[in-house]
Amino acid sequence: MVPLVDLYELRDGVYVKTMADRNFQDFLEQDLGYTVIPASRKDQNLYGLNFLTVRSDRILAIDGVIETYKQRLQEHGVDATWMDFGALYHVTARGNARSDIFLGDGDHPQSIAAQLGLHYATVSRIIKKERDKLKNKT
């Protein structure tokens, strides 16, 4: 089944359908100008689609994906910093009252918030470098 897009625009306080049943990939590529970069099922299972966009074409990503996937991203101009989350597979997340998403092999569930928390210092340094680069360009 091909995902489809219906697009609505707010006009005079009322939403009006302006597009119906548009192929989702065509909508992304042709209408919005995005490039869709394929990822194998294996790379998807290795969290290759889980990343944080720092700015256009700059991401922080979970390492462990296949090299050809990394090369494909690079060929499309994506500047990726690959972060090792491997040590977290041996940590069991505590239950808490807030909702969260858990990853892992079933025996060792991993809280995404916990993973990001452990790498907060690394992420902060990278974001600071990006901000400094932008400041220096102006």
Backbone as a ProteinNet text record, in pm:
[ID]
protein_1_A
[PRIMARY]
MVPLVDLYELRDGVYVKTMADRNFQDFLEQDLGYTVIPASRKDQNLYGLNFLTVRSDRILAIDGVIETYKQRLQEHGVDATWMDFGALYHVTARGNARSDIFLGDGDHPQSIAAQLGLHYATVSRIIKKERDKLKNKT
[TERTIARY]
83.2	0	88.8	61.6	138.3	76.5	158.8	102.9	65.4	-48.3	-99	-110.2	-109.1	-117.1	-242.8	-314.3	-418.9	-367	-370.9	-318.5	-432.6	-434.1	-536.3	-467.7	-531.6	-482.7	-591.5	-547.2	-640.7	-670.6	-797.1	-841.4	-963	-946.5	-1055.8	-1115	-1027.2	-1070.6	-1125.9	-1119.6	-1172.2	-1063.9	-1048.8	-953.2	-1015.6	-942.5	-988.4	-888.4	-940	-852.7	-800.8	-667	-606.4	-537.1	-521.4	-458.3	-514.6	-539.7	-594	-521.4	-497.9	-444.2	-312.7	-224.5	-92.5	0.5	76.8	177.4	272.6	292.7	371.2	514.7	580.9	718.7	726.4	633.2	629.2	607.5	520.9	495	623.7	697.3	821.9	925	944.7	1051.2	1013.4	896.1	859.5	799	712.7	644.7	728	796.6	872.4	1022.4	1070.7	1212.2	1306	1252.5	1336.3	1396.4	1507.8	1566.4	1540.2	1478.9	1454.3	1571	1642.6	1758.9	1715.8	1723.1	1677.6	1763.1	1698	1766.5	1717.5	1811.9	1775.1	1700.9	1630.4	1560.3	1662.1	1780.4	1883	1926	1949.2	1986.7	1873.9	1750.7	1636.9	1635.1	1660.2	1662	1778.7	1885.2	2000.9	1986.8	1864.9	1830.7	1891.8	1915.2	1971.8	1882.7	1753	1661.3	1641.4	1700.6	1689.4	1808.1	1783	1890.1	1832.3	1920.3	1882.1	1936.5	1849.8	1893.8	1939.1	2066.4	2123.5	2094.7	2107.3	2074.1	2058.8	2029.4	2012.9	2137.4	2118.5	2226.7	2329.8	2294.5	2386	2308.9	2352.5	2280.2	2373.3	2315	2378.8	2305.9	2381.5	2318.1	2378.4	2301.2	2344	2434.5	2556.1	2650.5	2609.5	2661.1	2631.5	2564.7	2533	2471.3	2578.3	2534	2624.9	2699.5	2827.2	2910.3	2849.5	2785.1	2727.9	2617.9	2547.1	2444.8	2511	2619.6	2694	2744.5	2797.5	2848.4	2735.7	2619.8	2505.3	2464.3	2461	2427.8	2531.8	2658.5	2766.5	2757.4	2727	2713.2	2600.6	2501.5	2391.2	2416	2539.6	2574.8	2537	2507.9	2471.8	2599.6	2620.6	2734.2	2686.9	2730.6	2682.7	2792.7	2758	2843.9	2783.7	2859.9	2810.1	2844.4	2742.2	2759.3	2736.3	2825.5	2817.5	2724	2612.4	2517.7	2528.2	2630	2644.5	2648.6	2711.3	2722.8	2586.6	2489.9	2358.1	2279.4	2321.9	2249.2	2258.4	2349.9	2367.8	2305.9	2233.7	2170.4	2020.2	1958.7	1813.5	1752.9	1661.9	1597.6	1500.6	1495.8	1401.3	1263.2	1161.9	1025.4	1000.7	922.9	889.3	750.2	703.4	565.9	547.7	654.9	637.6	638.3	577	577.7	712.1	756.5	885	882.1	975.8	990.4	1108	1091.4	1197.4	1245.4	1377	1440.7	1519.7	1553.9	1641.7	1605.1	1668.5	1652.7	1548.5	1468.7	1366.2	1412	1535.8	1588.9	1640.4	1681.1	1739.5	1675.8	1552.1	1487.4	1565.5	1568.6	1643.5	1550.9	1555.7	1479.7	1554.8	1486.5	1551.8	1597.3	1514.7	1552.3	1680.4	1694.5	1816.8	1936.1	1917.3	2027.5	2071.5	1975.5	2009.3	2070.4	2021.8	2076.9	2223.4	2259.9	2398.9	2490	2434.2	2513.9	2489.2	2426.6	2392.2	2515.9	2623.7	2745.1	2802	2803.7	2854.1	2767.8	2638.1	2545.4	2561.8	2573.1	2587.3	2713.5	2823.3	2948.9	2933.9	2868.7	2851.9	2762.1	2652.6	2562.4	2634.1	2714.6	2789.9	2885.8	2955.9	3046.3	2970.3	2851.2	2771.2	2730	2689.1	2650.9	2769.9	2887.5	3007.3	3043.4	3029.6	3056.2	2964.5	2836.4	2739.6	2770.6	2809	2843.1	2963.4	3062	3184.4	3160.1	3054.9	3024.1	2958.9	2897.4	2825.9	2913.4
-117.2	0	125	215.5	338.7	445.8	508.9	616.4	737	797.3	910.5	1034.2	1150.4	1278.5	1352.7	1403	1502.3	1629.5	1741	1866.2	1964.6	2025.2	2124	2257.3	2366.5	2500.2	2575.3	2657.2	2738.5	2865.8	2883	3000.3	3061.2	3183.4	3254.7	3173.6	3111.7	3037.7	2899.3	2854.5	2722.8	2645.2	2516.2	2432.1	2383	2403.7	2366.2	2266.8	2154.4	2054.6	2109.8	2115.7	2168.6	2060.9	1943.2	1830.9	1702.1	1605.3	1478	1361	1258.1	1130.2	1143.2	1232.1	1248.5	1143.6	1076.8	981	1052.7	993.6	1059.5	1086.6	989	1009.7	1118.2	1117.6	1223.4	1360	1364.4	1489.9	1542.6	1453.3	1495.2	1542.2	1462.3	1491.8	1603.3	1596.2	1689.8	1819.6	1808.9	1928.7	2004.9	1931.4	1996.2	2003.3	1929.3	1935.4	1853.7	1758.3	1672	1559.7	1505.3	1385.3	1271.3	1165.4	1048.3	952.6	923.9	834.7	698.8	595.3	462.6	406.4	331.5	261.5	117.6	24.8	-116.9	-150.3	-261.1	-306.7	-327.3	-379.4	-402.1	-269.3	-166	-35.9	24.1	0.4	47.5	-21.9	-152.4	-228.1	-186.9	-132.1	-84.2	64.1	116.1	253.9	357	319.6	411.4	529.8	516.3	627.2	716.5	678.5	758.3	852.9	979.4	1078.3	1212	1301.2	1436	1530.6	1609.1	1707	1832.2	1867.5	1985.5	2108.5	2092.5	2195.5	2124.8	2195.5	2133.6	2053.1	1927.6	1837.4	1809.1	1826.8	1799.2	1722.2	1596	1511.7	1448.8	1411.5	1326.2	1193.1	1084.3	955.4	844.5	737.1	620.6	534.8	509.4	427.9	281.1	204	61.3	20.8	117.7	87	37.1	-15.7	-69	46.6	25.9	130.1	187.6	103.6	155.6	258.2	243.5	341.5	474.8	468.5	590.4	659	578.6	633.7	697.6	633.2	686	822.8	835.5	964.8	1069.9	1031	1124.6	1167.8	1074.6	1105.9	1206.4	1209.2	1304	1432.6	1451.3	1575.6	1583.8	1470.3	1470	1458.5	1555	1555.2	1490.9	1367.9	1292.5	1272.9	1290.5	1251.4	1123.8	1014.8	883.3	862.4	839.4	826.4	681.7	631.8	494.1	484.6	415	391.5	248.3	174.6	33.4	3	87.2	60.5	59.7	122	130.9	1.4	-92	-217.9	-300	-264.8	-340.1	-268.8	-160.8	-84	-105.6	-136.2	-151.6	-21.6	34.1	160.7	137.7	232.2	225.1	263.2	203.4	245.8	380.6	464.5	592.5	634.7	745.1	787.1	851.2	905.1	972.7	871.8	908.7	818.5	829.3	723.4	720.3	608.8	610.1	504.3	419	288	198.1	115.7	99.6	20.7	-89.9	-193.5	-294.9	-433.4	-530.9	-668.7	-745.4	-678.3	-745.2	-770.2	-815.4	-838.6	-709.3	-615	-490.4	-372.1	-335	-222.9	-94.1	-9.5	115	233.9	325.9	448.5	542.4	594.9	690.5	812.2	856.3	971.6	942.4	819.2	782.8	782.7	730.4	728.9	870.7	957.8	1095.5	1166.6	1135.6	1197.9	1164.2	1038.8	998.6	1064	1103	1165.5	1315.3	1371.5	1513.4	1600.6	1568	1649.2	1645.9	1528.3	1515.8	1596.6	1581.4	1653.7	1803.6	1847.8	1990.2	2047.8	1973.3	2020.7	2035.4	1938.6	1943.5	2060.1	2079.1	2190.2	2323.4	2333	2456.2	2482.8	2379.5	2396.8	2448.7	2393.3	2436.7	2583.1	2621.7	2761.5	2853.7	2811.9	2892.9	2909.2	2801.3	2809.2	2910.6	2906.1	2998.9	3143.8	3164.3	3299.3	3353.4	3268	3309.9	3341.2	3286.2	3311.1	3447.3	3500.6	3629.3	3746
0	0	0	-89.2	-102.4	-12.5	75.9	158.7	72.9	105.4	29.2	117.2	53.2	123.4	81.8	180.6	159.4	225.5	156.3	209.2	229.8	348.6	382.6	411.7	371.5	402.8	477.5	573	650.1	570.8	534.5	458.4	527.8	571.8	639.3	754.7	832.8	950.2	923.4	797.7	761.9	687.2	720.7	648.4	518.5	408.6	275.4	216.7	165.3	104.7	-28.9	-41.8	-164	-246.2	-188.9	-259.5	-201.2	-287.7	-240.2	-304.6	-224.1	-271.7	-348	-303	-365.8	-307	-390.7	-345.6	-249.5	-129.7	-25.2	-69.2	-132.5	-175	-283.1	-377.5	-480	-415.5	-314.5	-243.8	-180.2	-111.1	-47.3	-149.6	-255.3	-352.1	-449.9	-507.7	-614.2	-560.8	-461.8	-412.1	-308.8	-220.9	-114.6	-143.1	-244.2	-280.9	-193.1	-117.1	-34.3	-118.2	-70.1	-128	-31.2	-77.2	6.7	-14.1	93.5	87.7	140.8	56.2	101.1	214.8	302.4	411.5	411	416.4	417.9	547.2	547.4	668	780.9	746.4	849	912.8	828.9	884.4	966.7	925.9	1004.9	1140.1	1140.8	1266.6	1355.9	1296.6	1372.3	1407.8	1401.2	1438	1343.9	1217.8	1119.8	1089.2	1115.6	1088.9	1211.1	1323.3	1445.8	1452.5	1432.9	1442.2	1483.8	1524.1	1562.3	1456.9	1396.5	1297.7	1371.3	1352.6	1416	1330.8	1200.9	1102.5	969.2	865.2	734.6	697.7	661.6	619.6	728.5	857	968.9	1074	1102.7	1197.8	1300.5	1413	1513	1502.7	1482.6	1454.8	1540.2	1554.7	1632	1544.4	1592.1	1516.3	1523	1428.8	1425.3	1295.4	1210.2	1081.3	984.4	872.6	770.8	703.9	670	608.9	482.2	401.1	276.7	304.4	414.5	452.4	487.2	564.3	598.1	470.9	378.2	252.1	170.7	167.7	93.5	148.2	280.4	341	302.2	310.5	276.6	129.7	40	-102.3	-127.7	-39.4	-52.8	26.3	72.6	140.1	286.1	348.6	490.6	573.3	661.8	753.4	883.3	908	1024.2	1127.2	1253.2	1364.1	1419.6	1413.5	1455.2	1601.3	1683.1	1827.1	1870.6	1956.1	2002.8	2123.1	2105.4	2213.8	2266	2221.5	2254.4	2402.1	2481.4	2625.2	2693	2632.8	2695.9	2688.5	2605.2	2594.7	2722.2	2812.3	2935.7	3055.3	3030.9	3137.3	3128.7	3239.2	3241.4	3289.5	3210.8	3247.5	3362.6	3455.5	3567.3	3518.8	3578.1	3548.3	3612.8	3548	3608.4	3562.6	3615	3588.9	3451.7	3395.4	3266.5	3153	3042.6	2927.5	2857.1	2797.1	2728.8	2626.3	2536.8	2437.4	2479.5	2476.3	2517.8	2399	2389.5	2285.8	2352.7	2279.7	2335.1	2288.6	2350.2	2305.9	2385.1	2465.3	2544.7	2687.3	2705.5	2839.1	2901.9	2818.1	2865.3	2793	2829.9	2760.9	2782.8	2682.3	2689.5	2670.9	2762.1	2750	2656.9	2555	2466.3	2546.9	2641.7	2723.6	2800.6	2851.4	2924.2	2830.3	2709.6	2613.7	2580.9	2553.2	2519.9	2639.7	2759.5	2879.5	2899.4	2875.5	2891.9	2788.9	2677.2	2572.1	2561.5	2663.5	2659.7	2643.2	2715.1	2707	2565.7	2504.2	2367.3	2271.2	2282.2	2194.5	2215.3	2339.8	2369.3	2306.2	2312.2	2251.3	2101.1	2037.1	1891.8	1853.3	1924.8	1894.9	1916.7	2022.6	2047.1	1931.6	1882.9	1768.3	1647.5	1622.4	1508.1	1523.7	1643.6	1667	1646.4	1696.8	1679.9	1532.9	1455.2	1311	1244.6	1280.3	1221.6	1262.8	1387.8	1433.4	1357.1	1333	1264.9	1118.1	1058.9	917.1	897.8	1004.4	990	1024.1
[MASK]
++++++++++++++++++++++++++++++++++++++++++++++++++++++++++++++++++++++++++++++++++++++++++++++++++++++++++++++++++++++++++++++++++++++++++

